[in-house]
């Protein structure tokens, strides 16, 4: 299957969508907490704090372990220093991404990145991981005066790709990604556990998948949905990928 006539864009969030950055976030966050003589946080706790950028992460981490830092700006700056030291060594591609990106490009899609991460660091990590060549536009939190979840961030990526909201899909793992896509009138795919994605259907996520292994079927199924028709107008299908069943739910536009 190939992209339809014209430029059809697929825009990805970065952390948690293309890459597993949680190990690096754990190292940086717990290093900062040790410096402040706080107890370290577990992987499970830190994973719930992601999606809103470094300032929100630091603020949540301090709140979880005691009082707010005396100077939040300084604390965020220290966190960034720790993170930059470990990011390239501790960030890896999520399952299936290395195979998915070249397939999408070969099928005629144009790809972009819309992230809450600073653009220079995002580009550096993408290059280290060997995926930078697939993306025609990468915009971070410092690339626009209105970063995500503001729709202008996503619209700016689409403009750089010479694509329109009607011919685009946004893929992310946080509610901010879905809200941003909804506000920009762009279809979206949400990556997450079923109990989480169910809550997010009100934000017009057109399709959900439990992990990145299900992205290919979610993308192509969203463009040309197949499966059994249900009374509520929702089309659904299940696909077995790497030994597990990924259930995708597609809501009609």
Secondary structure as UniProt FT lines:
FT   STRAND          9..12
FT   TURN            16..18
FT   STRAND          19..20
FT   HELIX           22..35
FT   TURN            36..37
FT   HELIX           43..47
FT   TURN            48..51
FT   HELIX           54..65
FT   HELIX           72..90
FT   STRAND          92..93
FT   TURN            95..96
FT   HELIX           97..106
FT   TURN            107..108
FT   STRAND          110..114
FT   HELIX           119..128
FT   TURN            129..130
FT   HELIX           132..134
FT   STRAND          135..139
FT   TURN            141..142
FT   TURN            148..149
FT   HELIX           151..160
FT   TURN            161..162
FT   HELIX           165..167
FT   STRAND          168..172
FT   HELIX           175..183
FT   TURN            184..185
FT   STRAND          187..191
FT   HELIX           194..200
FT   HELIX           201..203
FT   STRAND          207..209
FT   HELIX           212..214
FT   HELIX           215..223
FT   TURN            231..232
FT   STRAND          235..241
FT   TURN            242..243
FT   STRAND          244..250
//
